[in-house]
């Protein structure tokens, strides 16, 4: 099982040392490297996996969630059987309860963490900028846990959230650990959200919930899904995949995308597997999926741009409620990696769009 140190701290505890995890510090004795994404992950012939500390893990009390910041945060275990945990965020003070965003980080299903500093910085802005509480889910990673493990973990997160909603005003045992957060949440206003692979998880979890795979959700009510540069693929290349030039520091190239899918999908699958390509012939027809209203955030310089726009068109054709926002001059994961000179202003635009979507759907 994947192991990470968790900042399971009481709110307001002093900052602690939070060292990043490296799985397998070297590949000696494990055979040839059969899959590699430079600086992030290596997979050896015998299945041994090395994850490299490209982005540091930070505790929940770090930076913009330090004491007195106006944002409270805490890490909690969601599913002890799998080790899945989540980082919770909420405004320290609010005149009333706020909607809940269930967030899934990116990383091609193979790398990333709810504790990565870039996600902590981004999500700590949401309570103030988007008027919500956040549950950032740290799901299991491929290739050790290939799909649908991440989707299953997304469902486990929603199940945990339903349990918290069911506590109401009661307090008992472990539930007291999150009473501070639960008391700030409007569980009848839940939004599924993620970027890149996390947006794919949000999409598939929304579809499963719509199909009733968790049974009745009450008192939860999913009001919408926010897909930031959703990571989907297909055997046929789109124009943006073939022609969009990528700078050296780009978070996603075509070769990297293909490598992630080889590691994440069931062995032997093609990129037209429904988990990769929701518009493929083998995927459920969108007309049959009871999806909530969707906001799709597209980056103009992202190789996934055309695939994201194609998804929007297909959802509209299927009669689904879709809003889209395109951000000029930036590429994949700009809102967390800040690897474009326009990243900061475009991120603020995105946060404004998210706030408007949450507010509009919360009042409907």
BARO-646364 format. One record per residue (C-alpha): residue number from 1; residue in one letter; x, y, z. Coordinates in Angstrom, 3 decimals, always signed. Layout:
N
(NUM; a; (X; Y; Z)),
...
This chain:
364
(1; x; (+0.000; +0.000; +0.000)),
(2; x; (+1.192; +3.510; -0.795)),
(3; x; (+2.380; +5.308; +2.324)),
(4; x; (+2.566; +9.024; +2.910)),
(5; x; (+3.064; +11.025; +6.046)),
(6; x; (-0.076; +12.874; +6.939)),
(7; x; (-0.405; +16.192; +8.662)),
(8; x; (-3.244; +14.961; +10.867)),
(9; x; (-3.013; +17.985; +13.091)),
(10; x; (-5.337; +19.957; +15.271)),
(11; x; (-6.079; +23.294; +13.653)),
(12; x; (-3.647; +25.896; +14.850)),
(13; x; (-0.822; +23.499; +15.733)),
(14; x; (+2.626; +24.866; +14.838)),
(15; x; (+4.205; +24.074; +11.488)),
(16; x; (+6.020; +20.770; +11.406)),
(17; x; (+8.575; +19.126; +9.158)),
(18; x; (+6.728; +17.336; +6.362)),
(19; x; (+9.154; +15.391; +4.195)),
(20; x; (+8.163; +14.289; +0.677)),
(21; x; (+7.929; +10.583; +0.031)),
(22; x; (+10.143; +8.775; -2.434)),
(23; x; (+8.971; +5.278; -3.298)),
(24; x; (+12.074; +3.283; -4.098)),
(25; x; (+15.103; +5.581; -3.882)),
(26; x; (+16.858; +3.738; -6.667)),
(27; x; (+15.995; +1.025; -9.120)),
(28; x; (+19.009; -1.217; -8.496)),
(29; x; (+18.086; -4.863; -8.935)),
(30; x; (+14.641; -4.167; -10.365)),
(31; x; (+15.437; -4.547; -14.040)),
(32; x; (+15.056; -2.140; -16.914)),
(33; x; (+12.895; +0.975; -16.730)),
(34; x; (+9.815; +0.224; -18.823)),
(35; x; (+7.945; +3.496; -18.260)),
(36; x; (+9.293; +6.890; -17.232)),
(37; x; (+8.094; +10.484; -17.008)),
(38; x; (+11.183; +12.548; -16.397)),
(39; x; (+11.421; +13.957; -12.893)),
(40; x; (+8.175; +12.335; -11.736)),
(41; x; (+7.992; +8.557; -11.990)),
(42; x; (+9.874; +5.456; -13.150)),
(43; x; (+8.407; +1.979; -13.438)),
(44; x; (+10.748; -1.010; -13.649)),
(45; x; (+10.285; -4.316; -15.396)),
(46; x; (+9.507; -6.136; -12.140)),
(47; x; (+6.814; -3.582; -11.232)),
(48; x; (+8.940; -1.553; -8.819)),
(49; x; (+7.861; +2.110; -8.817)),
(50; x; (+9.981; +5.165; -8.033)),
(51; x; (+8.197; +8.491; -7.474)),
(52; x; (+10.511; +11.471; -7.406)),
(53; x; (+9.973; +14.508; -5.128)),
(54; x; (+9.331; +17.008; -7.930)),
(55; x; (+6.902; +19.006; -5.779)),
(56; x; (+7.164; +19.016; -1.978)),
(57; x; (+4.432; +17.767; +0.328)),
(58; x; (+3.366; +20.277; +2.956)),
(59; x; (+1.312; +19.907; +6.158)),
(60; x; (-2.195; +21.266; +6.459)),
(61; x; (-0.880; +24.085; +8.685)),
(62; x; (+1.499; +25.410; +6.025)),
(63; x; (+1.452; +28.802; +4.336)),
(64; x; (-1.980; +30.287; +3.714)),
(65; x; (-3.587; +27.947; +6.251)),
(66; x; (-1.240; +28.875; +9.090)),
(67; x; (-2.842; +30.128; +12.282)),
(68; x; (-4.633; +33.425; +11.815)),
(69; x; (-4.889; +33.110; +8.035)),
(70; x; (-8.689; +32.996; +7.948)),
(71; x; (-8.691; +29.468; +6.490)),
(72; x; (-8.792; +26.336; +8.632)),
(73; x; (-7.459; +22.973; +7.423)),
(74; x; (-7.063; +19.432; +8.698)),
(75; x; (-6.210; +16.009; +7.251)),
(76; x; (-8.582; +13.110; +7.943)),
(77; x; (-8.751; +9.434; +7.028)),
(78; x; (-11.587; +8.675; +4.625)),
(79; x; (-11.170; +4.920; +4.171)),
(80; x; (-8.907; +3.003; +6.542)),
(81; x; (-9.042; -0.128; +4.374)),
(82; x; (-7.361; +1.613; +1.424)),
(83; x; (-5.498; +4.406; +3.199)),
(84; x; (-7.381; +7.111; +1.315)),
(85; x; (-7.403; +10.427; +3.149)),
(86; x; (-8.496; +13.992; +2.490)),
(87; x; (-7.457; +17.519; +3.369)),
(88; x; (-10.375; +19.629; +4.568)),
(89; x; (-10.550; +23.414; +4.174)),
(90; x; (-13.118; +25.905; +5.428)),
(91; x; (-13.327; +29.611; +6.208)),
(92; x; (-12.467; +30.371; +9.817)),
(93; x; (-15.543; +32.572; +10.029)),
(94; x; (-18.572; +32.877; +7.786)),
(95; x; (-22.006; +34.434; +8.299)),
(96; x; (-23.660; +31.179; +7.196)),
(97; x; (-22.859; +27.654; +6.067)),
(98; x; (-21.226; +27.307; +2.640)),
(99; x; (-21.370; +24.803; -0.264)),
(100; x; (-18.932; +21.869; -0.298)),
(101; x; (-16.432; +21.145; -3.083)),
(102; x; (-15.069; +17.585; -3.316)),
(103; x; (-11.747; +18.033; -5.136)),
(104; x; (-9.524; +15.511; -6.959)),
(105; x; (-5.948; +16.499; -7.805)),
(106; x; (-4.265; +15.965; -11.163)),
(107; x; (-1.209; +13.927; -12.091)),
(108; x; (-2.278; +11.495; -14.816)),
(109; x; (-3.652; +9.105; -12.145)),
(110; x; (-0.002; +8.207; -11.428)),
(111; x; (+1.527; +11.074; -9.427)),
(112; x; (+0.327; +13.935; -7.258)),
(113; x; (-1.067; +14.363; -3.780)),
(114; x; (-3.539; +16.421; -1.811)),
(115; x; (-0.457; +17.419; +0.215)),
(116; x; (+1.507; +18.801; -2.764)),
(117; x; (+2.327; +22.437; -2.073)),
(118; x; (+0.836; +23.619; -5.381)),
(119; x; (-2.550; +22.053; -4.620)),
(120; x; (-2.502; +23.255; -1.039)),
(121; x; (-1.869; +26.826; -2.236)),
(122; x; (-4.616; +26.664; -4.873)),
(123; x; (-7.275; +25.037; -2.718)),
(124; x; (-6.612; +27.247; +0.281)),
(125; x; (-7.896; +30.129; -1.893)),
(126; x; (-11.274; +28.523; -2.572)),
(127; x; (-12.998; +29.247; +0.772)),
(128; x; (-12.585; +32.995; +0.229)),
(129; x; (-12.511; +33.210; -3.578)),
(130; x; (-15.311; +30.714; -4.315)),
(131; x; (-17.290; +30.835; -1.067)),
(132; x; (-17.079; +27.152; -0.188)),
(133; x; (-15.587; +24.456; +2.003)),
(134; x; (-13.264; +21.929; +0.353)),
(135; x; (-12.576; +18.220; +0.713)),
(136; x; (-9.368; +17.488; -1.253)),
(137; x; (-9.125; +13.720; -1.772)),
(138; x; (-5.822; +11.832; -1.791)),
(139; x; (-6.744; +8.762; -3.866)),
(140; x; (-4.685; +5.699; -4.736)),
(141; x; (-2.290; +5.977; -7.682)),
(142; x; (-1.465; +3.827; -10.709)),
(143; x; (+0.308; +1.709; -11.805)),
(144; x; (+0.088; -0.007; -8.402)),
(145; x; (-3.643; +0.746; -8.372)),
(146; x; (-4.885; +0.954; -11.930)),
(147; x; (-8.261; +2.349; -12.865)),
(148; x; (-10.963; +2.102; -11.646)),
(149; x; (-9.245; +2.393; -8.232)),
(150; x; (-9.241; +6.208; -8.382)),
(151; x; (-12.934; +6.245; -9.318)),
(152; x; (-13.703; +3.827; -6.488)),
(153; x; (-11.832; +6.114; -4.087)),
(154; x; (-13.877; +9.053; -5.341)),
(155; x; (-17.027; +7.150; -4.493)),
(156; x; (-15.606; +6.300; -1.067)),
(157; x; (-15.020; +10.017; -0.492)),
(158; x; (-18.636; +10.832; -1.312)),
(159; x; (-19.788; +7.981; +0.953)),
(160; x; (-17.704; +9.473; +3.800)),
(161; x; (-19.201; +12.887; +3.082)),
(162; x; (-22.703; +11.429; +3.272)),
(163; x; (-21.826; +9.930; +6.653)),
(164; x; (-20.651; +13.332; +7.887)),
(165; x; (-23.833; +14.970; +6.621)),
(166; x; (-25.853; +12.381; +8.485)),
(167; x; (-24.261; +13.317; +11.801)),
(168; x; (-26.274; +16.527; +11.882)),
(169; x; (-25.938; +18.101; +15.292)),
(170; x; (-24.796; +14.932; +16.988)),
(171; x; (-21.259; +14.335; +18.182)),
(172; x; (-19.706; +10.953; +18.684)),
(173; x; (-16.200; +9.540; +18.664)),
(174; x; (-14.165; +10.168; +15.535)),
(175; x; (-16.805; +12.498; +14.133)),
(176; x; (-15.639; +15.149; +16.613)),
(177; x; (-12.391; +15.426; +14.644)),
(178; x; (-14.269; +17.150; +11.834)),
(179; x; (-17.082; +18.836; +13.759)),
(180; x; (-15.420; +22.222; +13.123)),
(181; x; (-15.627; +21.561; +9.352)),
(182; x; (-18.995; +19.827; +9.290)),
(183; x; (-20.590; +22.751; +11.091)),
(184; x; (-19.583; +25.093; +8.250)),
(185; x; (-20.929; +22.919; +5.396)),
(186; x; (-24.140; +22.991; +3.363)),
(187; x; (-24.326; +19.311; +2.427)),
(188; x; (-27.306; +19.942; +0.186)),
(189; x; (-24.973; +21.991; -2.036)),
(190; x; (-22.149; +19.654; -3.095)),
(191; x; (-19.913; +20.140; -6.143)),
(192; x; (-17.509; +17.587; -7.647)),
(193; x; (-14.355; +19.242; -8.941)),
(194; x; (-10.883; +18.354; -10.166)),
(195; x; (-8.166; +19.240; -12.618)),
(196; x; (-6.645; +17.036; -15.325)),
(197; x; (-6.934; +13.404; -14.140)),
(198; x; (-8.865; +14.710; -11.153)),
(199; x; (-11.441; +16.217; -13.517)),
(200; x; (-11.786; +12.795; -15.152)),
(201; x; (-12.422; +11.334; -11.696)),
(202; x; (-15.035; +14.007; -10.980)),
(203; x; (-16.774; +13.202; -14.283)),
(204; x; (-16.862; +9.448; -13.705)),
(205; x; (-17.926; +9.825; -10.061)),
(206; x; (-20.745; +12.149; -11.139)),
(207; x; (-21.868; +9.562; -13.699)),
(208; x; (-21.795; +6.748; -11.114)),
(209; x; (-23.734; +8.795; -8.600)),
(210; x; (-26.296; +9.680; -11.241)),
(211; x; (-26.706; +5.984; -11.958)),
(212; x; (-27.451; +5.382; -8.283)),
(213; x; (-24.327; +3.390; -7.452)),
(214; x; (-24.313; +4.739; -3.889)),
(215; x; (-28.064; +4.506; -3.542)),
(216; x; (-29.820; +7.498; -2.030)),
(217; x; (-27.488; +10.409; -1.395)),
(218; x; (-29.714; +12.327; +1.018)),
(219; x; (-28.984; +14.528; +2.822)),
(220; x; (-26.304; +15.194; +0.180)),
(221; x; (-27.303; +16.871; -3.069)),
(222; x; (-24.794; +17.152; -5.939)),
(223; x; (-25.445; +20.487; -7.622)),
(224; x; (-22.712; +20.466; -10.257)),
(225; x; (-19.348; +19.274; -11.553)),
(226; x; (-16.386; +21.552; -12.313)),
(227; x; (-13.908; +20.013; -14.757)),
(228; x; (-10.610; +21.890; -15.080)),
(229; x; (-8.731; +20.797; -18.225)),
(230; x; (-10.181; +17.272; -17.986)),
(231; x; (-7.682; +14.556; -18.884)),
(232; x; (-9.285; +12.356; -21.526)),
(233; x; (-7.762; +10.653; -24.558)),
(234; x; (-8.442; +8.574; -27.620)),
(235; x; (-6.703; +6.576; -30.314)),
(236; x; (-7.428; +9.229; -32.954)),
(237; x; (-5.388; +12.391; -32.337)),
(238; x; (-7.091; +15.767; -32.184)),
(239; x; (-5.671; +18.804; -33.943)),
(240; x; (-4.500; +20.385; -30.681)),
(241; x; (-2.749; +17.152; -29.679)),
(242; x; (-0.906; +17.048; -32.996)),
(243; x; (-0.055; +20.705; -33.523)),
(244; x; (-0.051; +22.682; -30.260)),
(245; x; (+3.590; +23.496; -29.418)),
(246; x; (+4.526; +22.872; -25.810)),
(247; x; (+7.196; +24.847; -23.923)),
(248; x; (+9.948; +22.919; -22.115)),
(249; x; (+8.197; +23.317; -18.757)),
(250; x; (+4.811; +22.159; -20.005)),
(251; x; (+2.966; +19.882; -17.578)),
(252; x; (+1.603; +17.657; -20.345)),
(253; x; (+3.042; +16.593; -23.693)),
(254; x; (+1.560; +13.992; -26.025)),
(255; x; (+4.241; +11.469; -25.067)),
(256; x; (+3.614; +12.109; -21.368)),
(257; x; (-0.134; +11.724; -21.857)),
(258; x; (+0.333; +8.379; -23.603)),
(259; x; (+2.640; +7.174; -20.826)),
(260; x; (+0.136; +8.090; -18.114)),
(261; x; (-2.628; +6.197; -19.907)),
(262; x; (-0.446; +3.101; -20.348)),
(263; x; (+0.204; +3.081; -16.605)),
(264; x; (-3.348; +3.936; -15.526)),
(265; x; (-5.630; +1.854; -17.736)),
(266; x; (-6.105; -1.897; -17.291)),
(267; x; (-3.238; -3.740; -18.991)),
(268; x; (-3.786; -4.158; -22.703)),
(269; x; (-6.419; -1.409; -22.978)),
(270; x; (-6.403; +1.130; -25.787)),
(271; x; (-6.986; +4.852; -25.369)),
(272; x; (-10.548; +4.289; -26.563)),
(273; x; (-11.383; +2.522; -23.307)),
(274; x; (-14.448; +4.317; -21.850)),
(275; x; (-12.460; +5.373; -18.782)),
(276; x; (-10.111; +7.269; -21.110)),
(277; x; (-12.463; +8.259; -23.918)),
(278; x; (-16.042; +8.917; -22.743)),
(279; x; (-17.022; +9.626; -26.362)),
(280; x; (-15.815; +6.289; -27.759)),
(281; x; (-18.194; +3.727; -29.230)),
(282; x; (-17.816; +1.510; -26.176)),
(283; x; (-18.646; +4.261; -23.668)),
(284; x; (-22.138; +4.795; -22.259)),
(285; x; (-24.106; +7.280; -24.335)),
(286; x; (-24.094; +10.689; -22.693)),
(287; x; (-27.865; +10.860; -23.151)),
(288; x; (-28.159; +7.975; -20.682)),
(289; x; (-25.951; +9.501; -17.976)),
(290; x; (-27.836; +11.544; -15.344)),
(291; x; (-25.094; +14.170; -14.997)),
(292; x; (-25.420; +17.379; -12.963)),
(293; x; (-24.743; +20.766; -14.590)),
(294; x; (-21.110; +20.994; -15.703)),
(295; x; (-18.541; +23.779; -15.944)),
(296; x; (-15.559; +22.919; -18.169)),
(297; x; (-12.450; +25.103; -17.819)),
(298; x; (-10.235; +24.958; -20.927)),
(299; x; (-6.670; +26.218; -21.387)),
(300; x; (-6.016; +27.673; -24.839)),
(301; x; (-2.455; +26.328; -25.145)),
(302; x; (-3.265; +22.887; -23.707)),
(303; x; (-2.908; +19.843; -25.968)),
(304; x; (-6.246; +18.731; -24.453)),
(305; x; (-8.037; +21.892; -25.659)),
(306; x; (-9.843; +20.301; -28.620)),
(307; x; (-10.762; +17.198; -26.641)),
(308; x; (-12.219; +19.397; -23.879)),
(309; x; (-14.227; +21.430; -26.400)),
(310; x; (-15.425; +18.241; -28.080)),
(311; x; (-16.710; +17.017; -24.699)),
(312; x; (-18.634; +20.285; -24.246)),
(313; x; (-20.248; +19.919; -27.670)),
(314; x; (-21.167; +16.294; -27.005)),
(315; x; (-22.726; +17.140; -23.637)),
(316; x; (-24.800; +19.914; -25.174)),
(317; x; (-25.925; +17.609; -27.977)),
(318; x; (-26.976; +15.103; -25.307)),
(319; x; (-29.133; +17.779; -23.675)),
(320; x; (-26.891; +18.321; -20.660)),
(321; x; (-26.358; +21.693; -18.990)),
(322; x; (-22.821; +22.821; -19.850)),
(323; x; (-20.872; +26.022; -19.334)),
(324; x; (-17.382; +26.440; -20.710)),
(325; x; (-14.655; +28.978; -20.074)),
(326; x; (-11.449; +29.223; -22.117)),
(327; x; (-8.348; +30.896; -20.708)),
(328; x; (-6.069; +32.512; -23.285)),
(329; x; (-2.293; +32.290; -23.377)),
(330; x; (-1.931; +29.488; -20.823)),
(331; x; (-1.493; +25.728; -20.938)),
(332; x; (-2.185; +22.652; -18.885)),
(333; x; (-2.286; +22.998; -15.086)),
(334; x; (-1.453; +26.732; -15.228)),
(335; x; (-3.550; +27.362; -12.093)),
(336; x; (-1.346; +25.187; -9.878)),
(337; x; (+2.072; +25.234; -11.571)),
(338; x; (+2.175; +28.944; -12.558)),
(339; x; (+4.358; +28.004; -15.544)),
(340; x; (+3.031; +30.725; -17.859)),
(341; x; (+3.469; +34.489; -17.476)),
(342; x; (-0.333; +34.880; -17.534)),
(343; x; (-0.949; +32.138; -14.967)),
(344; x; (-1.811; +34.436; -12.067)),
(345; x; (-4.430; +36.642; -13.793)),
(346; x; (-5.960; +33.634; -15.571)),
(347; x; (-6.177; +31.789; -12.253)),
(348; x; (-8.083; +34.692; -10.743)),
(349; x; (-10.439; +34.628; -13.758)),
(350; x; (-10.993; +30.916; -13.215)),
(351; x; (-11.715; +31.385; -9.517)),
(352; x; (-14.293; +34.053; -10.398)),
(353; x; (-15.966; +31.678; -12.873)),
(354; x; (-16.012; +28.897; -10.285)),
(355; x; (-17.530; +31.213; -7.691)),
(356; x; (-20.265; +32.310; -10.122)),
(357; x; (-21.047; +28.703; -11.102)),
(358; x; (-21.237; +27.572; -7.452)),
(359; x; (-23.406; +30.544; -6.495)),
(360; x; (-25.801; +30.105; -9.422)),
(361; x; (-26.217; +26.363; -8.947)),
(362; x; (-26.520; +26.659; -5.176)),
(363; x; (-29.522; +28.953; -5.546)),
(364; x; (-31.318; +26.724; -8.046)),
